[in-house]
Amino acid sequence: MAALQYVDNPKYAALILRKTYAELSLPGALLDRSREWLTGTGAVWSTQEKTWRFPSGATLSFGYLETDADVYRYQSAEFQFIGVDEITEFAEKPVLFLFSRLRRLEGSDIPLRMRSASNPGGVGHDWVKRRYIDEGLAHGRIYIPAGLDDNPHLDRAGYVDSLNRLDPITRARLLAGDWSVRDAGGLFRREWFKVLDVRPAGYTWVRYWDLAATAEGHGTDPDWTVGALVGRSPEGRFCVADIRRIRGSPQAVESLVKQTAAIDGAAIKIYIEQEPGAGGKTLLDYYTRQLAGYIIRPDKPASDKVTRSQPLSSQAEAGNVDIVNGPWVGDFLDEMEAFPAAAHDDQVDATSGAFGQLVIPGSYSNWAEAAQRMIDQRTQK
C-alpha cells in the first residue's frame, strides 16, 4: 500500500525486494497480492521487467537480493520508495547500499521513503535490532512493533496452536515479536570482542586461509575464501587484526592470497586448510610454489567445525580476544554470533584455524584434544 501511494505521479518509481524472486512469487506473497489488487485496473504488468506500469507512467518493480552482488542490479536506478520485506534475511551492507538509490529530481514533492518489515530472527537479526530498535530514535529511524493482536483477520486460535509446536525461541519471536530473546547454543556474542583502533605491538601473528574457488553467479551463494590474521601476545591475549575474503575464480583467489602475503610480510606464517584427498595436497603444493619465500604450513582439521571453534569461543567469552576496527568488522561479528546456524561460517573457520595454530602450533588439527587442553587449563586456573 505504501508503494502504491504516489502512482498517479509520472516521476514516481517504487521497488519492493525479497531475498529471492521465488519468495516474491509464493501464493499469497507480494506478487500474488499485487496481481489481486491491480489486475483489471489501468496498470500493465511486464513479466520480463517484473514491473507494473501505471497510466501516469509511474512504476512499481519487484526485485531480489539473493547475494551481496545483486545490489549492482540497481546501481544505475533511482527510486522514491524502496520496501524490503523480511529484512532480517539480509546482511547489513547490501541493504544500506539501497539508500544510495533513493533519489528524486530537484523540485519534486514526492518523499523519499525506505520501509522494511520483518519478524525477529534470521541472519540479520542483530544489525536490524541495533539499527532500528536500539539506535532508532536517536537517528530518526521509526520502529513500529506489531503482535498477534494487530492482525485481527488471522485465525488466532489456529495460528497460536501452530506456534505452540515450535521451540520457545521461535515462538517468542513470532507470537510476541520479541527481539531480545536469543537462540540457544550460539558459541559467540559480539560484546565479548573488544574493538581496538590499531593493531597491538609485540604479538606473534599468523594468517590462516580457508580456501574456496567458486565465483559468485546469478542464483548462487557459494562459500567465501577467507584469510584471517590473528595474533597472540606473550601474556596470552589474542587479536583478530584483519579479515580478507573473496568469492571469485581460482585465479582471483590466488591473486588475493599473493597480494595479502606481500602486505603481511615474510615474517608472518601462512597456514592453509588442506582438504582431504589428493586434490587438497596438490592445491597446497601449488600454493607453496607460488608463495616461495614465505613460510607455508598445511592444516588438516580432524574434527567438525563446532568442535574446532570451541577453544576460541572459550577465550572470547573470557574477554581475551580483541578485534582491530575495520570495514570487515560488521560482517565478521554478524557471522560469529550467528554461528553455527549461519548460512556461511568461513570467517569462523579461518579465525578458529589461526587461533589454533597460535595455541598449539603444528598439532592443532586434532581439535578434540586441543579443546580438552583448553578446558584443563581453565580448570587449573
N, C-alpha and C positions, 0 to 999 in steps of 0.2 A: 504493500500500500504506500509506503514511503517513497519507493522508487517511481511509482506512477503519479506522484503528486504534481509534477510540472510538465507532463507530456503534451500540454497544449502550447508549449513554447518551442519554436523551431530550433532554438540554440541549445536545447537540453539533451543530455546523454547520460544514461544511468547504466551501471554494471552491477550484477549480483553474482557472487562467487561461492562455490563449494570446493572441497578438497579435490574431488574428481568429478568429471562430467557425468559418470554413471550415477553418482549420488543426486545430481540435479534431476535425473530422468526417472527416479523411482516413483512408483504410484503414490500419489498424494504429496509428492515433493514439489519444489518450486516451479519447475517447468510444467508439471501437471496442473498446478494451481493457476499458472499464467494462461494456459490454454482454456481452462474453465472460465476464467474471467474475461478473456479478450477475444475468444473466437466469436464471430458474428458482429464484432464492432468494426470500426474502420481501420484497426491495426492489422498489419500484414506481417506474417511470420516468414523469416528466411531460415531454412534448415541449414544451409551452408554457413551462414554467419552467426547462427544461434541468436538471432536478434529480432525483436518486434520493432517495426517502423510504423509510426503513427501518422495520421493525416497532416499534422503540423510539420512533420519532418523530424520530430524528436525520436529517440531510440531508447530501447531497453534491451541490453545484451546480457547473456548468461555465459559465465566462464568458469575456469577452474585453476587451481594452483597445486597440482599434484606433486611437483618438485620445485625446489627453490628457483631453478632456471626458468620456470613457467612465467615468472614475473615479467620477463622480457617480451612475452607476447603482447604486453600492454605498454611497452616502453614509449611508443610514439603516440599513444592515445591520450585523450583528455575527457574527463567525466566530471559532472557536477554532483553525482551521487554514486557512492560505492557501498554495497552491502555485502558483508562477509557472514555467511551462515555457518554455525558451528565453528567459531573462531578458535576454540581450543584444539582443533585438529591441525592447526598451523604452527610453524615456528614463528618467532617474532620478526625476524629480518624481512621476509617477503611481505608480510602484512604492512610493516612500516614503509616499505618501498611504495606501496599503493598510494600513500598520501601525496607523493610527487605527481600522481595522475589526476589529482583534484585541481582543476583549473577552469577559468571562465574568461570570457572577453571583458575588456575594460568597459565599465558602464552597465554590465549585466546585473540584474537584480535577483538572479537565481542563486540561492545559498549553496555553498559547498558543504556537502554532508558525507561523513563516514559513519555507517551504522553497522553494528555487529550483534550477533545473538549466539548464545551457547549455553549448554549445561556445563557445570563444573566437571573436571576430569580431563583426560586426554594429554597428549604430549605438550600442549601449550598452556596447561592449567596454571603453572606458576607465573609465567610472564603476563598472562591475561589478568590474573588476580592482582599482581603487583601494579600493573599499568592502570587498570580501570577501577579497582576497589581500594587498594592500599594507598595509591598515589593520586587517584582520580580527581577528587575535588580540588586538590591543590593546583592541578594543572587544567582545570576546566573540563575534565572528562566526566561525563554523566553516566552513572551506573544505576539501572533500574532493576531491582530484583523482582523475581516472579516465582510463585509457588503453585502448587496444585489448585488452590482455591481461585487463582487468577484465570483459570480456563474452565468456566462453568459448562462448556459444551462436551467435555470429556465424560465418559462413563467412569465416574470416580471410583466406585466400588471395584470394577473390573481392573482398572489401572493399578489401584493400591494392591489388589491381590497379586497382580503380576510383579510389582516391585518387591513385595514381601518374599518373593522367591530368590531375590538377588542377595549378594553379600552385603553386609552392613555399610561398607564404604560407598558402594554404588547406589544403594538405596537412599542413603542420606543426601547424596548429591542430586539424585533425580527427583526425590519426593519433596525434600525441603530446600533444594537449591543451596546446599551448604558448601561454601568454598573453603572452609577452614579444615574440614576433615581430610586426612591424608591416607594414601594407600599404605597398607601394612606391608612389611617386608622389604622396603626400599633400603639400599645399603648406603646411600649418601644423602646429605642435606646441604643445601647451598650455604647455609650460615656457618657450617663447620670450616669453610675455607676463608682465611684472612687474605684480603687483597692488598698487595704491595704496589707501590708506584714504580719501583726499579728492581732489577734483578739483584739479589743479595750477593755479596762477595764471599770468597772463601769456601764455596761449595764444590763438591765433586758432581760433574754433570754427565749425563748420558742422553743420547737421542734414540728413541725406540720407534721403529716403523712397523705398523700393521698395514701390509700392502694389499691393495685391490687394484684391478686394472680394467674396470668396465666403465666406459664413457656413459654419461647421463644422456638418455634419449627420451623421446616422447612416450609417456605412459610407463616409464621405468623408474625405479627407485633403488639404484644399486648401492652397494656398500662404498664407504669412503676409504681412500688411502689416508692414513693419519700418522704423522710423526710428532711424538711428544718429547719435549726437552724437560727433563726432571733432574733436580739436584738434591744432594744431601749435605747437611752441614756437619762439622765434627761433633756437634752436640746432639745430633740425631734428629734435626728438623728437616722437613722436606719442602721442596718448592717446585711447582709446575710453572715454568717460565715462558713457554711458548708451545703453541699447537699449530702445526701446518697440516692442511688437509685438502684433498682434491678428489673429484670424481672425473676421471679422464682416461684416455687411451694409455697403453703401456708406455708409449713414448713420452706423453705428458707427465706420467708418474715418475719416470726415470729422470726427466729434466728437473722436477721439483726436488727429488732426493739429492741429485748432484748439487743443485744450487744451495739447498739447505746445508749440505755438508761444507760447502765453501764458506758460507756465512758463519756457521758454528765454529769452524776451525779444526785443524787436525788433532788437537788435544782431546776432543770430545769423542768418546767411543760411540759407535753406531751399532745398535742391535736391530736385527731384522727377524721378525717372526717367521719361522720356517714351517711351511705347510707339510703334511705327511707325504711320503712317496718321493719318487724320483724327480717329479716336476718341481717340488719345493727345493730340493737340493740343487737342481740345475739353475733355478732362479737366483738362489743365494750365491752360487759360484759366479754367475753373470755379474751381479752387483759387486762382488768382491773385486772382480777385474776392472769394472767401470770406476770404482772408487779407490783405485790404487793410491797409496799414500795416506789413507785413513784406516783407523782400526775398526774392522768389521767383525761382528760376532753373531752367530746364529742363536735363536732361542726356539726350542721345540716344546711348547706347553703340553703338559701331560694331564691337565685337569680341565674341568669346564670353566666357562667364563666367570660364573658367580664365585666359585671357589678361589679363582685367581685374583678376584677383586677384594676379597675379604681382608687381607692384611692392610691394604691401602685404606679401606673403609675404617678399620680399627684406628689407624693413625690419624685419619681425618676427624673422626669423632672425638679423639683426644685433643684436637686443636693443634696438631703438629704438622699440618700441610697448608702451605701458603700458595697463592697464585699471583703472578705478575699481571697487572692490568693491561688489557689489550683488546682489540676488536673481536677476538675469538672467545672471550670470557663468557659472554651471554649464552652462546650455543653450547659451550663446554658445561656450564653449570646446569643448563636445561637437561642435557643428556645424562649427566651424572645423577641428578636427582630422579630422573625417570627410569633409570636402570634398576632392575633388569627387564622392565616392561616396555622400554622404548623401542621404536622401530629400528633404531641403529644404536650400536654400542661400540663403535670403532674407537672413539676417543677414550672410553673407559678401558678398552683392551690395551691401547698403546700406553696410556698412563700407568696402568697396573703393571705392564711389562717393564717399563722403565724403573718404576718403584722397586720391582722385584730384583732387578739387576743391581740396584744400589744397596739392597739389603743383604742378599746372598748371591754375589756375582758368580755367574757360570753354572749355578746349580738350581736357580730359582724356577726352572721349568717344572720341577717337582713341587707344585703349588700346595698340595695337601700337606707335605712335610713342612714347607715354609709357613703355612698358616698355623700349624701346631707350634712351631718355634715361636712365632709372634705371640700366641696365646700364653705359652710358657713364660716368655719374658715379661709380659704384663702381669701375670700371676705372681712372679717372683718380686716384682716391684711393689 
